Structure formats: C-alpha cells, structure tokens
Amino acid sequence: MSDSIQDRVLKIIANTRRIPLDSVRPDSTFEELGIDSLDRLNILFDLESEFDIEIDDEEAKKVQNIPEMIAGITHLVEAKAKASPES
C-alpha cells in the first residue's frame, strides 16, 4: 500500500514542479528539486485533494524532505482508513 502512496506523492511533486517524474526520487530533498515555500504549499494542496485528507499547517512546516513527506502522508491516509468504518 505504501508503494502506491509513494508513487502518487512523487507524481504530484513532479506535476506541481513541472519536472520529469524520473527526476523525483523517494530520497530527494526539496533543495535538490528546487522546491520553495510556495511550491510546498501547492504540493500540500494537491496532496490533500489527491488523498482526501487534511494536513496540519504546523506539521507541514516541519517536513524537510521527500521521505518525511511520504511518511506523513502515509500516516494520515492510514489514520483516515482506521477512522472510517469499512462499508
């Protein structure tokens, strides 16, 4: 499951920055990808939309690289799955 989350996060980052997907690696840093604070904001909005989650602004500010972003999104998606009963 986390592979698909990782792939989706990487794809959103590539689309938001308009860079080739193969240049976005799971271990990339924001600096390597030229991601500034505005890009991060846009990526967060896109991630919230993609995964139907809410990302806390204060927590988002602590994220320093792609692995932390993937871990955070995975955590939020899993927490949401546990909170909503299976239909």
Secondary structure, DSSP 4 states (H G I P E B T S, - for coil): -HHHHHHHHHHHHHHHHT--GGG--TT-BTTTTT--HHHHHHHHHHHHHHHT----HHHHHH--BHHHHHHHHHHHHHHHHHHSPP-
